[in-house]
Structures are given as structure tokens and as C-alpha cells.
Amino acid sequence: MIRIFEKEVQQLTGTTTPMGVKEILLERRKQEGVKQGEANKSHSVVENLITKLGLSDEQAADVAEVSVAFVKQVRKELEAKK
């Protein structure tokens, strides 16, 4: 029974080294932190493209490699700050 659980954990986490629940949760939290950091960086880049360079939504999305919807959301947040 434990062996089946370990195999499923390995498939879900993509690792082959046995990990306990604590390690799995820490790894997930780390991955979430990396994703959040990337999102924050993208937000900052898009803000600069809009405010400093005056790019359109489509141009900013292309340069920052994000969706146009993301750029529109950032632009909306910037307008709300005014």
C-alpha cells in the first residue's frame, strides 16, 4: 500500500527520490513562490512599458511575453492609482 502511494507521489511531483509529505509541501511552496516572483516581475515590466515607453496593450504584451488581457489589467490598475 505504501509503495503505491510512493509511486503516485513520484508521478505527481516528477521526482524519483522518496520524499515525505513535508518535503512535498515545501517543494510546492517553493514552486508557487517562483511563479509569484515571475508574475511580479512581469507586472513591473509591463508597468514600465506602459508608463515610460507609452506602448499599446498589444506592443507591451508582445515585448513582455504576456497576454493582452494581463496588460489591460495592469493598465486598469495604473489608471485606478491616478
NUBA-784040 format. One record per atom (N, C-alpha, C, O): atom name; residue number from 1; residue in three letters; x, y, z. Coordinates in steps of 0.02 Angstrom, whole numbers, plus 50000, padded with zeros to 5 digits. Each point is the difference from the previous one (the first is absolute). Layout:
BEGIN
+----+-----+-----+-------+-------+-------+
!  a !   k !   r !    xx !    yy !    zz !
+----+-----+-----+-------+-------+-------+
! CA ! NUM ! ALA !     X !     Y !     Z !
...
+----+-----+-----+-------+-------+-------+
END
This chain:
BEGIN
+----+-----+-----+-------+-------+-------+
!  a !   k !   r !    xx !    yy !    zz !
+----+-----+-----+-------+-------+-------+
!  N !   1 ! MET ! 50041 ! 49940 ! 50000 !
! CA !   1 ! MET ! 49959 ! 50060 ! 50000 !
!  C !   1 ! MET ! 50044 ! 50063 ! 50000 !
!  O !   1 ! MET ! 49986 ! 50046 ! 49962 !
!  N !   2 ! ILE ! 50064 ! 49957 ! 50080 !
! CA !   2 ! ILE ! 50045 ! 50058 ! 50002 !
!  C !   2 ! ILE ! 50037 ! 50007 ! 49934 !
!  O !   2 ! ILE ! 50012 ! 50055 ! 49976 !
!  N !   3 ! ARG ! 50006 ! 49889 ! 49995 !
! CA !   3 ! ARG ! 50037 ! 50001 ! 49936 !
!  C !   3 ! ARG ! 49958 ! 50033 ! 49946 !
!  O !   3 ! ARG ! 50026 ! 50038 ! 49959 !
!  N !   4 ! ILE ! 49910 ! 49948 ! 50039 !
! CA !   4 ! ILE ! 49955 ! 50030 ! 49951 !
!  C !   4 ! ILE ! 49997 ! 50076 ! 50011 !
!  O !   4 ! ILE ! 50002 ! 50039 ! 49953 !
!  N !   5 ! PHE ! 49992 ! 49980 ! 50111 !
! CA !   5 ! PHE ! 49999 ! 50071 ! 50017 !
!  C !   5 ! PHE ! 50064 ! 50035 ! 49976 !
!  O !   5 ! PHE ! 49997 ! 50053 ! 49971 !
!  N !   6 ! GLU ! 50060 ! 49916 ! 50042 !
! CA !   6 ! GLU ! 50064 ! 50029 ! 49980 !
!  C !   6 ! GLU ! 50004 ! 50007 ! 49924 !
!  O !   6 ! GLU ! 50025 ! 50050 ! 49976 !
!  N !   7 ! LYS ! 49950 ! 49901 ! 49987 !
! CA !   7 ! LYS ! 50001 ! 50004 ! 49927 !
!  C !   7 ! LYS ! 49957 ! 50058 ! 49976 !
!  O !   7 ! LYS ! 50019 ! 50036 ! 49954 !
!  N !   8 ! GLU ! 49923 ! 49972 ! 50077 !
! CA !   8 ! GLU ! 49955 ! 50055 ! 49980 !
!  C !   8 ! GLU ! 50032 ! 50067 ! 50017 !
!  O !   8 ! GLU ! 49993 ! 50048 ! 49961 !
!  N !   9 ! VAL ! 50040 ! 49957 ! 50095 !
! CA !   9 ! VAL ! 50034 ! 50062 ! 50019 !
!  C !   9 ! VAL ! 50055 ! 50015 ! 49949 !
!  O !   9 ! VAL ! 50008 ! 50058 ! 49980 !
!  N !  10 ! GLN ! 50029 ! 49892 ! 50001 !
! CA !  10 ! GLN ! 50053 ! 50010 ! 49950 !
!  C !  10 ! GLN ! 49972 ! 50024 ! 49934 !
!  O !  10 ! GLN ! 50030 ! 50043 ! 49968 !
!  N !  11 ! GLN ! 49913 ! 49930 ! 50011 !
! CA !  11 ! GLN ! 49969 ! 50022 ! 49938 !
!  C !  11 ! GLN ! 49976 ! 50073 ! 50006 !
!  O !  11 ! GLN ! 50008 ! 50039 ! 49953 !
!  N !  12 ! LEU ! 49963 ! 49978 ! 50103 !
! CA !  12 ! LEU ! 49974 ! 50068 ! 50009 !
!  C !  12 ! LEU ! 50054 ! 50052 ! 50006 !
!  O !  12 ! LEU ! 49994 ! 50055 ! 49973 !
!  N !  13 ! THR ! 50060 ! 49927 ! 50061 !
! CA !  13 ! THR ! 50053 ! 50049 ! 50012 !
!  C !  13 ! THR ! 50054 ! 49998 ! 49947 !
!  O !  13 ! THR ! 50039 ! 50047 ! 49994 !
!  N !  14 ! GLY ! 49964 ! 49899 ! 49967 !
! CA !  14 ! GLY ! 50051 ! 49994 ! 49949 !
!  C !  14 ! GLY ! 50068 ! 49984 ! 50028 !
!  O !  14 ! GLY ! 50051 ! 50011 ! 49966 !
!  N !  15 ! THR ! 49952 ! 49964 ! 50095 !
! CA !  15 ! THR ! 50064 ! 49982 ! 50030 !
!  C !  15 ! THR ! 50005 ! 49925 ! 50008 !
!  O !  15 ! THR ! 49950 ! 49964 ! 50001 !
!  N !  16 ! THR ! 50111 ! 50013 ! 50005 !
! CA !  16 ! THR ! 50010 ! 49929 ! 50011 !
!  C !  16 ! THR ! 50028 ! 49986 ! 50070 !
!  O !  16 ! THR ! 50004 ! 49943 ! 50021 !
!  N !  17 ! THR ! 50015 ! 50110 ! 50013 !
! CA !  17 ! THR ! 50024 ! 49991 ! 50068 !
!  C !  17 ! THR ! 49941 ! 50000 ! 50048 !
!  O !  17 ! THR ! 49956 ! 50042 ! 49994 !
!  N !  18 ! PRO ! 50043 ! 49912 ! 50053 !
! CA !  18 ! PRO ! 49944 ! 49998 ! 50047 !
!  C !  18 ! PRO ! 49998 ! 50065 ! 50041 !
!  O !  18 ! PRO ! 50051 ! 50023 ! 50025 !
!  N !  19 ! MET ! 49889 ! 50005 ! 49981 !
! CA !  19 ! MET ! 49991 ! 50061 ! 50038 !
!  C !  19 ! MET ! 49942 ! 49990 ! 50048 !
!  O !  19 ! MET ! 49952 ! 49965 ! 49985 !
!  N !  20 ! GLY ! 50054 ! 50066 ! 50072 !
! CA !  20 ! GLY ! 49945 ! 49999 ! 50047 !
!  C !  20 ! GLY ! 49951 ! 50055 ! 49984 !
!  O !  20 ! GLY ! 50012 ! 50041 ! 49956 !
!  N !  21 ! VAL ! 49934 ! 49959 ! 50079 !
! CA !  21 ! VAL ! 49948 ! 50051 ! 49989 !
!  C !  21 ! VAL ! 50028 ! 50069 ! 50011 !
!  O !  21 ! VAL ! 49984 ! 50047 ! 49963 !
!  N !  22 ! LYS ! 50058 ! 49962 ! 50088 !
! CA !  22 ! LYS ! 50029 ! 50065 ! 50014 !
!  C !  22 ! LYS ! 50041 ! 50025 ! 49941 !
!  O !  22 ! LYS ! 49995 ! 50058 ! 49981 !
!  N !  23 ! GLU ! 50046 ! 49899 ! 49991 !
! CA !  23 ! GLU ! 50042 ! 50020 ! 49944 !
!  C !  23 ! GLU ! 49958 ! 50017 ! 49939 !
!  O !  23 ! GLU ! 50016 ! 50047 ! 49963 !
!  N !  24 ! ILE ! 49931 ! 49914 ! 50026 !
! CA !  24 ! ILE ! 49956 ! 50013 ! 49943 !
!  C !  24 ! ILE ! 49968 ! 50069 ! 50008 !
!  O !  24 ! ILE ! 49998 ! 50039 ! 49952 !
!  N !  25 ! LEU ! 49976 ! 49976 ! 50107 !
! CA !  25 ! LEU ! 49968 ! 50064 ! 50012 !
!  C !  25 ! LEU ! 50050 ! 50058 ! 49993 !
!  O !  25 ! LEU ! 49983 ! 50053 ! 49974 !
!  N !  26 ! LEU ! 50078 ! 49937 ! 50051 !
! CA !  26 ! LEU ! 50051 ! 50052 ! 49993 !
!  C !  26 ! LEU ! 50017 ! 50012 ! 49927 !
!  O !  26 ! LEU ! 50010 ! 50057 ! 49979 !
!  N !  27 ! GLU ! 49995 ! 49890 ! 49983 !
! CA !  27 ! GLU ! 50016 ! 50006 ! 49928 !
!  C !  27 ! GLU ! 49944 ! 50037 ! 49963 !
!  O !  27 ! GLU ! 50014 ! 50043 ! 49958 !
!  N !  28 ! ARG ! 49925 ! 49941 ! 50059 !
! CA !  28 ! ARG ! 49943 ! 50034 ! 49968 !
!  C !  28 ! ARG ! 50000 ! 50074 ! 50017 !
!  O !  28 ! ARG ! 49988 ! 50043 ! 49958 !
!  N !  29 ! ARG ! 50026 ! 49972 ! 50105 !
! CA !  29 ! ARG ! 50001 ! 50069 ! 50022 !
!  C !  29 ! ARG ! 50056 ! 50039 ! 49964 !
!  O !  29 ! ARG ! 49991 ! 50058 ! 49981 !
!  N !  30 ! LYS ! 50065 ! 49908 ! 50010 !
! CA !  30 ! LYS ! 50056 ! 50031 ! 49964 !
!  C !  30 ! LYS ! 49980 ! 50015 ! 49928 !
!  O !  30 ! LYS ! 50013 ! 50055 ! 49975 !
!  N !  31 ! GLN ! 49954 ! 49898 ! 49993 !
! CA !  31 ! GLN ! 49979 ! 50010 ! 49931 !
!  C !  31 ! GLN ! 49949 ! 50056 ! 49994 !
!  O !  31 ! GLN ! 50002 ! 50040 ! 49953 !
!  N !  32 ! GLU ! 49953 ! 49964 ! 50096 !
! CA !  32 ! GLU ! 49951 ! 50054 ! 50001 !
!  C !  32 ! GLU ! 50034 ! 50067 ! 50008 !
!  O !  32 ! GLU ! 49980 ! 50050 ! 49970 !
!  N !  33 ! GLY ! 50072 ! 49952 ! 50072 !
! CA !  33 ! GLY ! 50038 ! 50061 ! 50011 !
!  C !  33 ! GLY ! 50035 ! 50023 ! 49936 !
!  O !  33 ! GLY ! 50002 ! 50060 ! 49985 !
!  N !  34 ! VAL ! 50025 ! 49893 ! 49979 !
! CA !  34 ! VAL ! 50033 ! 50016 ! 49936 !
!  C !  34 ! VAL ! 49949 ! 50029 ! 49951 !
!  O !  34 ! VAL ! 50013 ! 50050 ! 49967 !
!  N !  35 ! LYS ! 49930 ! 49918 ! 50029 !
! CA !  35 ! LYS ! 49948 ! 50024 ! 49954 !
!  C !  35 ! LYS ! 49977 ! 50070 ! 50019 !
!  O !  35 ! LYS ! 49990 ! 50043 ! 49957 !
!  N !  36 ! GLN ! 50002 ! 49968 ! 50108 !
! CA !  36 ! GLN ! 49978 ! 50066 ! 50024 !
!  C !  36 ! GLN ! 50054 ! 50052 ! 49984 !
!  O !  36 ! GLN ! 49983 ! 50056 ! 49980 !
!  N !  37 ! GLY ! 50079 ! 49926 ! 50029 !
! CA !  37 ! GLY ! 50055 ! 50047 ! 49984 !
!  C !  37 ! GLY ! 50001 ! 50017 ! 49926 !
!  O !  37 ! GLY ! 50011 ! 50058 ! 49982 !
!  N !  38 ! GLU ! 49977 ! 49893 ! 49975 !
! CA !  38 ! GLU ! 49997 ! 50012 ! 49928 !
!  C !  38 ! GLU ! 49942 ! 50046 ! 49983 !
!  O !  38 ! GLU ! 50006 ! 50045 ! 49959 !
!  N !  39 ! ALA ! 49937 ! 49944 ! 50073 !
! CA !  39 ! ALA ! 49941 ! 50042 ! 49988 !
!  C !  39 ! ALA ! 50013 ! 50072 ! 50021 !
!  O !  39 ! ALA ! 49982 ! 50047 ! 49965 !
!  N !  40 ! ASN ! 50051 ! 49961 ! 50093 !
! CA !  40 ! ASN ! 50016 ! 50068 ! 50024 !
!  C !  40 ! ASN ! 50048 ! 50035 ! 49952 !
!  O !  40 ! ASN ! 49992 ! 50059 ! 49987 !
!  N !  41 ! LYS ! 50056 ! 49904 ! 49988 !
! CA !  41 ! LYS ! 50049 ! 50028 ! 49953 !
!  C !  41 ! LYS ! 49965 ! 50021 ! 49936 !
!  O !  41 ! LYS ! 50012 ! 50054 ! 49973 !
!  N !  42 ! SER ! 49944 ! 49903 ! 50001 !
! CA !  42 ! SER ! 49963 ! 50016 ! 49939 !
!  C !  42 ! SER ! 49957 ! 50062 ! 50011 !
!  O !  42 ! SER ! 49996 ! 50043 ! 49955 !
!  N !  43 ! HIS ! 49974 ! 49962 ! 50103 !
! CA !  43 ! HIS ! 49957 ! 50058 ! 50015 !
!  C !  43 ! HIS ! 50042 ! 50064 ! 49998 !
!  O !  43 ! HIS ! 49980 ! 50050 ! 49971 !
!  N !  44 ! SER ! 50078 ! 49947 ! 50059 !
! CA !  44 ! SER ! 50045 ! 50058 ! 50002 !
!  C !  44 ! SER ! 50024 ! 50019 ! 49930 !
!  O !  44 ! SER ! 50001 ! 50059 ! 49982 !
!  N !  45 ! VAL ! 50016 ! 49891 ! 49979 !
! CA !  45 ! VAL ! 50023 ! 50014 ! 49931 !
!  C !  45 ! VAL ! 49945 ! 50032 ! 49960 !
!  O !  45 ! VAL ! 50011 ! 50049 ! 49964 !
!  N !  46 ! VAL ! 49929 ! 49924 ! 50041 !
! CA !  46 ! VAL ! 49943 ! 50028 ! 49963 !
!  C !  46 ! VAL ! 49985 ! 50071 ! 50022 !
!  O !  46 ! VAL ! 49987 ! 50044 ! 49958 !
!  N !  47 ! GLU ! 50016 ! 49969 ! 50107 !
! CA !  47 ! GLU ! 49990 ! 50068 ! 50024 !
!  C !  47 ! GLU ! 50049 ! 50048 ! 49967 !
!  O !  47 ! GLU ! 49981 ! 50054 ! 49978 !
!  N !  48 ! ASN ! 50082 ! 49926 ! 50020 !
! CA !  48 ! ASN ! 50052 ! 50043 ! 49970 !
!  C !  48 ! ASN ! 49988 ! 50010 ! 49925 !
!  O !  48 ! ASN ! 50011 ! 50054 ! 49974 !
!  N !  49 ! LEU ! 49969 ! 49894 ! 49992 !
! CA !  49 ! LEU ! 49987 ! 50005 ! 49928 !
!  C !  49 ! LEU ! 49943 ! 50049 ! 49985 !
!  O !  49 ! LEU ! 50001 ! 50036 ! 49951 !
!  N !  50 ! ILE ! 49950 ! 49964 ! 50094 !
! CA !  50 ! ILE ! 49942 ! 50044 ! 49991 !
!  C !  50 ! ILE ! 50019 ! 50072 ! 50019 !
!  O !  50 ! ILE ! 49988 ! 50047 ! 49961 !
!  N !  51 ! THR ! 50041 ! 49961 ! 50099 !
! CA !  51 ! THR ! 50011 ! 50068 ! 50025 !
!  C !  51 ! THR ! 50061 ! 50035 ! 49970 !
!  O !  51 ! THR ! 49997 ! 50059 ! 49986 !
!  N !  52 ! LYS ! 50057 ! 49904 ! 50004 !
! CA !  52 ! LYS ! 50061 ! 50032 ! 49976 !
!  C !  52 ! LYS ! 50006 ! 50002 ! 49925 !
!  O !  52 ! LYS ! 50029 ! 50047 ! 49971 !
!  N !  53 ! LEU ! 49944 ! 49902 ! 49996 !
! CA !  53 ! LEU ! 50007 ! 49997 ! 49927 !
!  C !  53 ! LEU ! 49935 ! 50014 ! 49963 !
!  O !  53 ! LEU ! 50000 ! 50013 ! 49940 !
!  N !  54 ! GLY ! 49945 ! 49986 ! 50096 !
! CA !  54 ! GLY ! 49935 ! 50015 ! 49969 !
!  C !  54 ! GLY ! 49978 ! 49948 ! 49949 !
!  O !  54 ! GLY ! 49966 ! 50017 ! 49952 !
!  N !  55 ! LEU ! 50052 ! 49921 ! 50059 !
! CA !  55 ! LEU ! 49981 ! 49948 ! 49952 !
!  C !  55 ! LEU ! 49926 ! 49984 ! 50005 !
!  O !  55 ! LEU ! 49969 ! 50008 ! 50053 !
!  N !  56 ! SER ! 50003 ! 49968 ! 49892 !
! CA !  56 ! SER ! 49931 ! 49977 ! 49999 !
!  C !  56 ! SER ! 49996 ! 49934 ! 50038 !
!  O !  56 ! SER ! 50051 ! 49969 ! 50016 !
!  N !  57 ! ASP ! 49887 ! 50009 ! 49997 !
! CA !  57 ! ASP ! 49991 ! 49936 ! 50034 !
!  C !  57 ! ASP ! 50032 ! 49943 ! 49961 !
!  O !  57 ! ASP ! 50034 ! 49957 ! 50029 !
!  N !  58 ! GLU ! 49955 ! 50043 ! 49906 !
! CA !  58 ! GLU ! 50027 ! 49946 ! 49958 !
!  C !  58 ! GLU ! 50076 ! 50002 ! 49998 !
!  O !  58 ! GLU ! 50033 ! 49947 ! 50003 !
!  N !  59 ! GLN ! 49996 ! 50112 ! 49992 !
! CA !  59 ! GLN ! 50073 ! 50006 ! 49999 !
!  C !  59 ! GLN ! 50031 ! 49978 ! 50066 !
!  O !  59 ! GLN ! 50049 ! 49963 ! 50001 !
!  N !  60 ! ALA ! 49922 ! 50060 ! 50054 !
! CA !  60 ! ALA ! 50025 ! 49982 ! 50066 !
!  C !  60 ! ALA ! 49995 ! 49925 ! 50011 !
!  O !  60 ! ALA ! 50046 ! 49969 ! 50027 !
!  N !  61 ! ALA ! 49899 ! 50001 ! 49952 !
! CA !  61 ! ALA ! 49990 ! 49928 ! 50008 !
!  C !  61 ! ALA ! 50053 ! 49962 ! 49960 !
!  O !  61 ! ALA ! 50027 ! 49950 ! 50023 !
!  N !  62 ! ASP ! 49987 ! 50074 ! 49917 !
! CA !  62 ! ASP ! 50049 ! 49967 ! 49957 !
!  C !  62 ! ASP ! 50070 ! 50004 ! 50030 !
!  O !  62 ! ASP ! 50036 ! 49950 ! 50002 !
!  N !  63 ! VAL ! 49983 ! 50109 ! 50021 !
! CA !  63 ! VAL ! 50067 ! 50010 ! 50028 !
!  C !  63 ! VAL ! 50008 ! 49961 ! 50066 !
!  O !  63 ! VAL ! 50052 ! 49968 ! 50010 !
!  N !  64 ! ALA ! 49898 ! 50035 ! 50033 !
! CA !  64 ! ALA ! 50005 ! 49968 ! 50066 !
!  C !  64 ! ALA ! 49983 ! 49926 ! 49998 !
!  O !  64 ! ALA ! 50008 ! 49964 ! 50049 !
!  N !  65 ! GLU ! 49968 ! 50013 ! 49893 !
! CA !  65 ! GLU ! 49981 ! 49930 ! 49992 !
!  C !  65 ! GLU ! 49946 ! 49979 ! 50050 !
!  O !  65 ! GLU ! 50005 ! 49949 ! 50033 !
!  N !  66 ! VAL ! 49943 ! 50093 ! 49971 !
! CA !  66 ! VAL ! 49942 ! 49987 ! 50041 !
!  C !  66 ! VAL ! 49938 ! 50009 ! 49957 !
!  O !  66 ! VAL ! 50005 ! 50022 ! 49943 !
!  N !  67 ! SER ! 49937 ! 49962 ! 50085 !
! CA !  67 ! SER ! 49938 ! 50008 ! 49962 !
!  C !  67 ! SER ! 49978 ! 50073 ! 49998 !
!  O !  67 ! SER ! 50018 ! 50040 ! 50044 !
!  N !  68 ! VAL ! 49944 ! 49976 ! 49905 !
! CA !  68 ! VAL ! 49972 ! 50067 ! 49994 !
!  C !  68 ! VAL ! 49954 ! 50014 ! 50059 !
!  O !  68 ! VAL ! 49996 ! 50056 ! 50025 !
!  N !  69 ! ALA ! 49968 ! 49892 ! 49997 !
! CA !  69 ! ALA ! 49955 ! 50007 ! 50058 !
!  C !  69 ! ALA ! 50040 ! 50020 ! 50062 !
!  O !  69 ! ALA ! 49977 ! 50041 ! 50040 !
!  N !  70 ! PHE ! 50082 ! 49931 ! 49969 !
! CA !  70 ! PHE ! 50043 ! 50018 ! 50057 !
!  C !  70 ! PHE ! 50020 ! 50073 ! 49996 !
!  O !  70 ! PHE ! 49998 ! 50036 ! 50050 !
!  N !  71 ! VAL ! 50021 ! 49986 ! 49891 !
! CA !  71 ! VAL ! 50020 ! 50070 ! 49990 !
!  C !  71 ! VAL ! 49941 ! 50046 ! 50015 !
!  O !  71 ! VAL ! 50008 ! 50052 ! 50032 !
!  N !  72 ! LYS ! 49933 ! 49930 ! 49944 !
! CA !  72 ! LYS ! 49940 ! 50041 ! 50013 !
!  C !  72 ! LYS ! 49986 ! 50005 ! 50075 !
!  O !  72 ! LYS ! 49979 ! 50053 ! 50024 !
!  N !  73 ! GLN ! 50032 ! 49893 ! 50012 !
! CA !  73 ! GLN ! 49990 ! 50000 ! 50072 !
!  C !  73 ! GLN ! 50050 ! 50047 ! 50034 !
!  O !  73 ! GLN ! 49981 ! 50038 ! 50045 !
!  N !  74 ! VAL ! 50081 ! 49960 ! 49934 !
! CA !  74 ! VAL ! 50051 ! 50044 ! 50028 !
!  C !  74 ! VAL ! 49983 ! 50073 ! 49985 !
!  O !  74 ! VAL ! 50005 ! 50043 ! 50043 !
!  N !  75 ! ARG ! 49974 ! 49970 ! 49895 !
! CA !  75 ! ARG ! 49981 ! 50068 ! 49981 !
!  C !  75 ! ARG ! 49941 ! 50024 ! 50042 !
!  O !  75 ! ARG ! 49998 ! 50058 ! 50021 !
!  N !  76 ! LYS ! 49955 ! 49899 ! 49991 !
! CA !  76 ! LYS ! 49941 ! 50017 ! 50041 !
!  C !  76 ! LYS ! 50023 ! 50017 ! 50072 !
!  O !  76 ! LYS ! 49975 ! 50049 ! 50029 !
!  N !  77 ! GLU ! 50071 ! 49912 ! 49999 !
! CA !  77 ! GLU ! 50027 ! 50014 ! 50066 !
!  C !  77 ! GLU ! 50036 ! 50067 ! 50003 !
!  O !  77 ! GLU ! 49993 ! 50038 ! 50048 !
!  N !  78 ! LEU ! 50045 ! 49976 ! 49899 !
! CA !  78 ! LEU ! 50036 ! 50064 ! 49997 !
!  C !  78 ! LEU ! 49952 ! 50059 ! 49998 !
!  O !  78 ! LEU ! 50011 ! 50051 ! 50033 !
!  N !  79 ! GLU ! 49936 ! 49942 ! 49929 !
! CA !  79 ! GLU ! 49950 ! 50054 ! 49995 !
!  C !  79 ! GLU ! 49964 ! 50010 ! 50066 !
!  O !  79 ! GLU ! 49981 ! 50056 ! 50017 !
!  N !  80 ! ALA ! 50008 ! 49889 ! 50020 !
! CA !  80 ! ALA ! 49967 ! 50004 ! 50064 !
!  C !  80 ! ALA ! 50044 ! 50036 ! 50052 !
!  O !  80 ! ALA ! 49974 ! 50031 ! 50046 !
!  N !  81 ! LYS ! 50091 ! 49966 ! 49946 !
! CA !  81 ! LYS ! 50046 ! 50033 ! 50046 !
!  C !  81 ! LYS ! 50000 ! 50075 ! 49992 !
!  O !  81 ! LYS ! 50017 ! 50037 ! 50046 !
!  N !  82 ! LYS ! 49964 ! 49986 ! 49894 !
! CA !  82 ! LYS ! 50003 ! 50073 ! 49985 !
!  C !  82 ! LYS ! 49951 ! 50039 ! 50041 !
!  O !  82 ! LYS ! 49996 ! 50061 ! 49993 !
+----+-----+-----+-------+-------+-------+
END
